[in-house]
């Protein structure tokens, strides 16, 4: 696991970039998420490991602000620079920050492992300096029919968060 480097590192902007997010919450939920992008215009591999979750699915999103001064609530809405409706990670219409769900087992542990083509570690879709959030409930991926489905995935409260920072090799 790498250390967080404040700001943007120009030496990483030409090739492989890495970022990390250490997440925590008031209910004992913890996690570490690592991001790797081999080229500036390539997909981002995301690997996260979590503990302290209730069993089941939990919405997992990048939120617009890197602000946790009031816990996870000051992170703002989902990162959505293209002004789209909420959706699933593989949908053509979705927020940039929509990453689906983390699935927790009966022991409260969860693993998220995916590659995403919309988020980036540089440029206009950069997630550096933004906040990762795990939600209390399942993200319905915009298909739940609830008033919040097309906005938040109706995923409920925020149980853990952390700011995404560039990581050393």
Secondary structure, DSSP 8 states (H G I E B T S, - for coil): ---EESS--TTTTTS-EEEEEEEE-TTS-EEEEEEEESSTTS-EEEEEEEES--SEEEEEEEES----TTGGGGG-SB--TT------TT-SS--TTEEEEEEE-TTS-EEEEEEESS-BSSSTTB-TTSEEEEESS---TT-S-STTTTTTTT--SEEEEEE-EEE--
